[in-house]
Amino acid sequence: MESPTSIHRLVDMEAAGHDSRRLTAQIEHIFRTSATRWPDDATAARVFQTLWLDQYIEQERELVHLALNDGSVIGYLVGCRVEPATSSRFSSLAYFQDFIAECARFPAHLHINVAPSHRGAGVGERLIEAICAQLTLQALPGVHVVTGSDQRNVGFYNRLGFLPQAVSRRGKAEVVFLGRTLDRTF
């Protein structure tokens, strides 16, 4: 019988005495194995990981959520409260300039990955609901993700309340800005 999956914030795990290096290494493993493309050049790979993972862990550590099963990380979500269209942290992502108005309405954003062997079991949904609850308590008006309009994750995000707000064409690719309003209705 498989043990149940639990969702925890990284900072809470660290406060409880768990080995943050081990947890971070497991996050990095999922990140690398889930990437649809990985740079061959070591320097480019480091820049890629810094942009899409490390800066979140370092600068928004309290928004890092982990899905644990048998004490191992099987999924993670990193988030950011900084509005990316106006932050120098995200200046290398030119598409945010196409989404200035949307970023103002949905300033927080997230990145999520679940180990392939645990996908389809509700882990991703639980991670997203955990961060949305936290961001709601912090009085943020909305959260967003940006993805390719032809990616299969669009349906996943739509089911969780992330609705298309804008589309931008970048070369041959079309990216979509999906936003979810965060309400404090309790």
Secondary structure, DSSP 8 states (H G I E B T S, - for coil): -----EEEEHHHHHHTT--HHHHHHHHHHHHHHH-S---SSHHHHHHHHIIIIIHHHHHSGGG-EEEEETTEEEEEEEEE-S-TTT-GGGTT-GGGGGGHHHHHHS-EEEEEEE-GGGTTSSHHHHHHHHHHHHHHHTT--EEEEEEETTSTHHHHHHHTT-EEEEEEEETTEEEEEEEEE-----
